[in-house]
Amino acid sequence: MSTLAPNLNEADIPCISGPFLSEETKSTSQLIDRQAELRPQATALCQANNQLSYSELKTRSNQLAHFLQSRGLGSGQFVGICMDHSFEMVIGLLGIMKSGATYVPLDPSFPAERLKFMITDAGIQYILSTTKFASAIPTLNVEVLQLDSLYEQLTTLPIDSPEETPLPQAPVYLIYTSGSTGNPKGVMIPHSALVNFLLSMQISPGIKASDRLLALTTISFDISGLELYIPLITGASIRLLTRREARNGKILNQLTESGEIALMQATPTTWQMMLNFGWQGHPNLKVLVGGEAFPPALAKRMIGKCAEIWNMFGPTETTIWSTLAPITDAKISIGSPIHNTCIYILDNNEIGIGGKGLALGYKDRPQLNAEKFVDSEIAGERIYRTGDMGRIDESGQLHFLGRIDHQVKVNGFRIETGEVEAHIDEYEGVQQSLVTVKSYGSDDSRLVAYVVPQLHTTPDMVALWEQVWTKAHSDESAVYDPTFNYSGYNNSFTGKPMPEAEMREWGQNTLKRIRSLNPTQVLEVGCGTGILLFALAQEIRRYVGTDISQAAISYIRKQLNQNSELASKVELHHRSAHNLPSLESGAFDVIILNSVVQYFPSIDYLENVIKQLIPLLCSHGSIFIGDVRNLLLLNHFHKRLLAKATSETVSDQQIQQSMSKEEELVISPEWFLALKKAIPAISEVRIVPKAGNFENEFTCYRYDLVISIGSSPTETFEWVNWTQQNWTKTRLTQTLQHQPKVLGLAAVQNSLIVPIDNESAIKPAECFALGEIYDYHVYISWGTKSVNLTFFCLD
């Protein structure tokens, strides 16, 4: 007998209902088979370079169903399935459905004890797996059927469907979720609930037969049901990713930016990872976000990068998602109910869910079922009590306010910390908050909020760096050469000013790279004390310099007052990088940002600055960005930094703590390469390690890059792998003596980073030196521990 919730029989229960959708009598697998009849040769599944048609999917799942039935499996029995994303996995799921049995996802990455509990609790006798994952299944009295090994045997079985339409209330799958007691609890989802969900999602957010969905969620997470079945009941196709691929931000970005993928579902954590890898989105991509709270700061970054964004909400017990909301700005709601679904606000603001999506209940948990699935005379249906809190606003939208178990009592008042957090998260500059209670005495308890700031709190951080550099440039007492004032440049490893010899080399190499761009009219953003300006301005027609430090601008003006000819070519402005003076479009052939982007407040700020600078370039102009700190080497940098301060072994935890204190912007080279997709005007991005013979922070952990617009010539050639083919400095020298027209070397060991013998590794500076000796243009691109070299013979 279900326990009645306190207000479930009161007529004033706040409620919103989803649209009505007539009941479908077919099962999920029958809906998929209908598509196989309509478009038998259409692609149903693809993975890597392999494809499986609808006809093949239907045939192979039918044959598997016959095989399972021959083992006595059918209605009322539970069959485990333990494997990663593959054709066999989808065939296995549909084969179990068609046999009449209920499938139970078993994640091969789960601990053995958890898998043992699930197998025993479900009463599983047979588990579908593959050769690769069978070893993950604990030793129990069960039979493991390896589908890849059974392929030949299955092809001899009938290809017709053995399935009779299952009862709507028969369980289609049993899926385990975490339990408060420590053991997982099995949720039984009926066929009718799954079909109702799929048909609703087919309408909104919507999917077309021409679409391809990217499936990356493990089947142990119920939201995978959306990824695997909605495309197949529609005639669309699925691109399957393995677990390893699904965790690779670079792979996800490539696929979703290519235009191949029309729909992708993922948690906010995954979308954040993709953005960290420079994700640019695609105008035709439909994005579904769910499984965790959707932070407004993340929504801001995603809006504008895709066609649609939908926020999804729902517990496993009500079949995947129960509400959805299109997101067009950073005001986040969890929306309105899907078809045939009702949302109630119960006592304590608890969200209750009714309708056709409700589970049958927890397997063999009568007491828990009575607590969580309750009857209401007013609603006239069972309602699942979610344990989540929410409110319905004036427009009928549902808002998530946190968990009931996050409710606290302070000074006699009941307070929902989730609601306080939701309001704090709406403030500009807040990325995420956590509210808790802290006691300051026996009768003094207070709410305390911990806040993670957004990285793009631009005005405050820019103003902070302005103060820092104004102070650094105000002291001229130690300046010996007024045209080479490097005050403010300190050695990170010693804390002392950089030696002049090292700074001279740094300056000469930077100037050499800029001069190779043939500048005649230059804009330098962040000109500092004019190290580059004094060297370049006398060689060109016009030089415009900007800086956030008034002291730096005043310093340059003071020096220019002594050289009227040079002063006539130079314009100076006290401006931040995002607030440049009014300048003519197409006026500059070279724009310089040297040793400044590390002081920018966020990656978004940098991207916006670059977008503002592009129109100022003439055709075939370039932006030179120097001294960029390399994110790929940040761990190595902090390890070395800590090692300088102690004779003891540096732990990974110490390195992570040191990295967490970073105040500067550190950027992966891959982010700049992704800019070509975000800014169509960019024709080429060339990333080059710092040149120099001194071993210091510049040469080891920083890089320069050149962003070019206009057409760029391409040279085709074959790469030679330095490491695999045992190249050495001697061999490189001998090869260049024979004057090949072009030489491309990949995975070249960088001796500044990798501690190996001298012959097997080479410094970037040595490569540039060889280029000068043998008349080659040398291009170097940066990796984690290696570089790629290209030598182009000078004409």
HELIX and SHEET records of a PDB file:
HELIX    1   1 THR A   28  LEU A   38  1                                  11    
HELIX    2   2 TYR A   54  SER A   70  1                                  17    
HELIX    3   3 PHE A   87  SER A   99  1                                  13    
HELIX    4   4 ALA A  112  ALA A  122  1                                  11    
HELIX    5   5 ALA A  134  ALA A  136  5                                   3    
HELIX    6   6 TYR A  151  LEU A  154  1                                   4    
HELIX    7   7 HIS A  191  MET A  201  1                                  11    
HELIX    8   8 GLN A  202  GLY A  206  3                                   5    
HELIX    9   9 SER A  224  THR A  234  1                                  11    
HELIX   10  10 ARG A  243  ALA A  246  1                                   4    
HELIX   11  11 GLY A  249  GLU A  257  1                                   9    
HELIX   12  12 PRO A  268  ASN A  276  1                                   9    
HELIX   13  13 PRO A  296  MET A  302  1                                   7    
HELIX   14  14 THR A  316  THR A  318  5                                   3    
HELIX   15  15 ASP A  347  ASN A  349  5                                   3    
HELIX   16  16 PRO A  366  LYS A  372  1                                   7    
HELIX   17  17 ILE A  404  HIS A  406  5                                   3    
HELIX   18  18 THR A  417  ASP A  425  1                                   9    
HELIX   19  19 THR A  458  SER A  474  1                                  17    
HELIX   20  20 GLU A  500  ARG A  515  1                                  16    
HELIX   21  21 ILE A  531  LEU A  536  1                                   6    
HELIX   22  22 ALA A  537  GLU A  539  5                                   3    
HELIX   23  23 GLN A  550  LEU A  560  1                                  11    
HELIX   24  24 SER A  564  ALA A  567  1                                   4    
HELIX   25  25 VAL A  597  TYR A  599  5                                   3    
HELIX   26  26 ILE A  603  LEU A  613  1                                  11    
HELIX   27  27 ILE A  614  LEU A  616  5                                   3    
HELIX   28  28 LEU A  631  LEU A  633  5                                   3    
HELIX   29  29 LEU A  634  ALA A  643  1                                  10    
HELIX   30  30 ASP A  652  SER A  660  1                                   9    
HELIX   31  31 PRO A  669  ALA A  678  1                                  10    
HELIX   32  32 GLU A  697  TYR A  701  1                                   5    
HELIX   33  33 LYS A  729  GLN A  737  1                                   9    
HELIX   34  34 ASN A  758  SER A  760  5                                   3    
HELIX   35  35 PRO A  764  ILE A  773  1                                  10    
SHEET    1   A 5 CYS A  15  SER A  17  0                                        
SHEET    2   A 5 THR A 341  ILE A 345 -1                                        
SHEET    3   A 5 GLU A 350  GLY A 355 -1                                        
SHEET    4   A 5 GLU A 381  ILE A 392 -1                                        
SHEET    5   A 5 PHE A 373  SER A 376 -1                                        
SHEET    1   B 5 CYS A  15  SER A  17  0                                        
SHEET    2   B 5 THR A 341  ILE A 345 -1                                        
SHEET    3   B 5 GLU A 350  GLY A 355 -1                                        
SHEET    4   B 5 GLU A 381  ILE A 392 -1                                        
SHEET    5   B 5 LEU A 398  ARG A 403 -1                                        
SHEET    1   C 9 ASN A  50  SER A  53  0                                        
SHEET    2   C 9 THR A  43  GLN A  47 -1                                        
SHEET    3   C 9 SER A 237  LEU A 240  1                                        
SHEET    4   C 9 ARG A 212  ALA A 215  1                                        
SHEET    5   C 9 LEU A 263  ALA A 266  1                                        
SHEET    6   C 9 HIS A 282  VAL A 289  1                                        
SHEET    7   C 9 CYS A 306  PHE A 313  1                                        
SHEET    8   C 9 THR A 323  PRO A 326 -1                                        
SHEET    9   C 9 SER A 336  PRO A 337 -1                                        
SHEET    1   D 4 THR A 102  PRO A 105  0                                        
SHEET    2   D 4 PHE A  78  ILE A  81  1                                        
SHEET    3   D 4 TYR A 126  SER A 129  1                                        
SHEET    4   D 4 GLU A 143  GLN A 146  1                                        
SHEET    1   E 3 PRO A 171  THR A 177  0                                        
SHEET    2   E 3 LYS A 185  PRO A 190 -1                                        
SHEET    3   E 3 GLY A 361  TYR A 362 -1                                        
SHEET    1   F 2 GLN A 407  VAL A 410  0                                        
SHEET    2   F 2 PHE A 413  GLU A 416 -1                                        
SHEET    1   G 2 VAL A 430  SER A 439  0                                        
SHEET    2   G 2 SER A 445  PRO A 453 -1                                        
SHEET    1   H 7 VAL A 570  HIS A 574  0                                        
SHEET    2   H 7 ARG A 542  ASP A 547  1                                        
SHEET    3   H 7 GLN A 521  VAL A 525  1                                        
SHEET    4   H 7 PHE A 588  ASN A 594  1                                        
SHEET    5   H 7 LEU A 617  ARG A 629  1                                        
SHEET    6   H 7 ARG A 702  ILE A 709 -1                                        
SHEET    7   H 7 ILE A 682  PRO A 689 -1                                        
SHEET    1   I 4 TRP A 719  ASN A 721  0                                        
SHEET    2   I 4 VAL A 742  GLN A 749  1                                        
SHEET    3   I 4 SER A 786  CYS A 793 -1                                        
SHEET    4   I 4 TYR A 776  TRP A 782 -1                                        
END                                                                             
